[in-house]
Amino acid sequence: MGFQETDIHSLEFNPFDKISKQWMLITAGNEEKSNTMTASWGGVGIMWGKEVATAYIRPQRYTKEFVDREERFTLSFLPEEHRKALNVCGSVSGRNVEDKWKEAGLHPFYVDGTTGVEEAEMVLVCRKLYAQEMKPECFIEKECDEKWYPTKDYHTMYIAEIEKVLVRK
């Protein structure tokens, strides 16, 4: 494996660019079966005295089944040369292809009982702490509900402790 563990406090990156513009892959599962999906919504910060990441997954996404079932998931950040793979992972469901990893030209690697993406430049290994389905009655700004959820397929929000940060050597 071409990664080394790094202290989370040594990281220097802009989460707005890293998540929203560069995108990330949310991955979960084990050596028998795993799935990954592209995401551009999420965050990092502090909650309950822990370094955490938040991830948001719609109910129809196949990866959600893996995240719900497992204790851990990863957030993998790939360099720009893998933009095509990110597009595949955001548009092709693992339910509908024999091997989504192969389809995207990516390779899984296994760490701490979960799956990361070998081509990543950084991987956050996350342990779930909290999950909650977003609800229409909780929107203060109703325009967000109308704009982003016309079919009412509300995300589940996951708050997870970042247990390990791996960076490419």
C-alpha positions as CSV (number, residue, x, y, z in Angstrom):
1,M,0.0,0.0,0.0
2,G,1.3,3.4,-0.9
3,F,0.0,5.3,2.1
4,Q,1.3,6.5,5.4
5,E,-0.7,7.5,8.5
6,T,-0.6,11.2,9.2
7,D,-1.6,13.2,12.2
8,I,-4.9,14.9,11.5
9,H,-3.7,18.2,13.0
10,S,-0.9,18.4,10.4
11,L,-3.3,18.6,7.4
12,E,-3.6,21.7,5.4
13,F,-6.4,21.8,2.9
14,N,-9.4,23.8,2.0
15,P,-12.5,21.6,2.7
16,F,-14.7,23.7,0.4
17,D,-12.4,23.0,-2.6
18,K,-11.5,19.4,-1.5
19,I,-15.2,18.3,-1.2
20,S,-17.2,20.6,-3.4
21,K,-14.9,21.0,-6.4
22,Q,-12.5,18.1,-6.2
23,W,-15.2,15.7,-4.9
24,M,-14.7,12.6,-2.7
25,L,-15.6,9.0,-2.8
26,I,-17.6,7.5,0.0
27,T,-16.7,3.8,0.3
28,A,-17.8,1.0,2.6
29,G,-17.8,-2.7,2.7
30,N,-15.3,-5.5,3.2
31,E,-13.0,-7.7,1.2
32,E,-16.0,-9.8,0.0
33,K,-18.1,-6.9,-1.3
34,S,-17.8,-3.1,-1.2
35,N,-19.2,-0.1,-3.1
36,T,-18.1,3.5,-3.7
37,M,-19.9,6.6,-4.7
38,T,-18.9,10.2,-5.6
39,A,-20.0,12.9,-3.3
40,S,-19.6,16.7,-3.3
41,W,-21.6,17.4,-0.1
42,G,-20.0,16.9,3.3
43,G,-17.8,18.5,5.8
44,V,-15.1,18.2,8.5
45,G,-15.0,19.7,12.0
46,I,-15.4,19.1,15.7
47,M,-18.4,17.4,17.3
48,W,-18.7,15.9,20.8
49,G,-15.0,16.7,21.3
50,K,-14.0,14.5,18.3
51,E,-12.6,15.3,14.9
52,V,-15.5,14.3,12.6
53,A,-16.6,14.2,9.0
54,T,-20.1,14.5,7.8
55,A,-21.4,12.6,4.7
56,Y,-24.8,12.8,3.1
57,I,-26.3,9.9,1.1
58,R,-29.6,9.7,-0.7
59,P,-31.8,6.6,0.0
60,Q,-31.6,5.2,-3.5
61,R,-27.8,5.0,-3.5
62,Y,-26.4,1.5,-3.4
63,T,-23.4,2.6,-1.2
64,K,-25.9,3.6,1.5
65,E,-26.6,-0.1,2.2
66,F,-22.9,-0.7,2.9
67,V,-22.6,2.4,5.0
68,D,-25.7,1.5,7.0
69,R,-24.5,-2.1,7.6
70,E,-20.8,-1.4,8.5
71,E,-19.3,0.3,11.5
72,R,-16.8,2.3,9.3
73,F,-16.5,3.9,5.9
74,T,-13.9,5.9,4.2
75,L,-13.7,9.3,2.4
76,S,-11.2,9.2,-0.4
77,F,-9.8,12.2,-2.3
78,L,-8.4,11.5,-5.7
79,P,-6.1,13.7,-7.8
80,E,-7.6,15.5,-10.9
81,E,-6.3,12.8,-13.3
82,H,-9.0,10.5,-11.9
83,R,-11.9,12.9,-12.8
84,K,-13.3,10.3,-15.2
85,A,-13.4,7.7,-12.5
86,L,-15.2,10.1,-10.2
87,N,-17.8,10.7,-12.9
88,V,-18.3,7.0,-13.3
89,C,-18.7,6.5,-9.6
90,G,-21.3,9.2,-9.5
91,S,-23.3,7.9,-12.4
92,V,-23.0,4.1,-12.4
93,S,-24.7,2.1,-9.7
94,G,-22.9,-1.0,-8.3
95,R,-26.3,-2.7,-8.5
96,N,-26.3,-2.5,-12.2
97,V,-22.7,-3.5,-13.2
98,E,-20.7,-6.6,-12.4
99,D,-17.7,-4.7,-11.2
100,K,-18.0,-1.0,-10.5
101,W,-14.3,-0.8,-9.5
102,K,-13.3,-2.1,-12.9
103,E,-15.8,0.1,-14.7
104,A,-14.2,3.1,-13.0
105,G,-10.6,2.0,-13.4
106,L,-10.1,2.0,-9.6
107,H,-8.9,-0.5,-7.0
108,P,-10.1,-1.1,-3.5
109,F,-7.8,-1.5,-0.6
110,Y,-8.7,-2.8,2.8
111,V,-8.0,-0.9,6.1
112,D,-9.4,-1.4,9.6
113,G,-12.3,-3.5,8.4
114,T,-13.5,-1.2,5.7
115,T,-12.5,-0.3,2.1
116,G,-10.6,2.7,0.7
117,V,-9.6,3.7,-2.8
118,E,-6.0,2.8,-3.8
119,E,-5.7,5.7,-6.3
120,A,-6.5,8.3,-3.6
121,E,-4.1,11.0,-2.4
122,M,-5.8,11.1,1.0
123,V,-8.2,8.7,2.8
124,L,-10.1,9.4,5.9
125,V,-11.1,6.3,7.8
126,C,-14.3,7.1,9.7
127,R,-16.3,5.4,12.4
128,K,-20.0,6.2,12.5
129,L,-21.3,8.0,15.5
130,Y,-24.7,9.3,14.4
131,A,-27.1,9.0,11.5
132,Q,-30.3,10.9,10.8
133,E,-32.6,11.2,7.9
134,M,-33.3,14.7,6.8
135,K,-36.9,15.7,7.2
136,P,-38.9,18.3,5.3
137,E,-40.3,19.8,8.5
138,C,-36.8,20.7,9.7
139,F,-36.0,23.0,6.8
140,I,-35.9,26.6,8.0
141,E,-35.2,27.8,4.5
142,K,-38.0,26.1,2.5
143,E,-36.3,27.0,-0.8
144,C,-33.5,24.4,0.0
145,D,-36.2,21.7,0.3
146,E,-37.9,22.8,-2.9
147,K,-34.7,23.1,-5.0
148,W,-32.7,20.1,-3.8
149,Y,-35.5,17.6,-3.0
150,P,-38.2,17.9,-5.7
151,T,-38.8,14.1,-5.5
152,K,-38.5,14.1,-1.7
153,D,-35.5,11.7,-1.7
154,Y,-33.9,13.2,1.5
155,H,-30.3,12.4,2.4
156,T,-29.3,10.6,5.5
157,M,-26.6,12.6,7.3
158,Y,-23.8,10.6,8.9
159,I,-21.5,12.1,11.5
160,A,-18.4,9.9,11.9
161,E,-15.2,10.2,13.9
162,I,-12.1,10.4,11.8
163,E,-10.0,7.6,13.2
164,K,-7.2,7.6,10.8
165,V,-5.8,9.9,8.0
166,L,-3.8,8.2,5.3
167,V,-1.8,10.2,2.7
168,R,0.0,8.9,-0.4
169,K,3.7,8.5,0.2
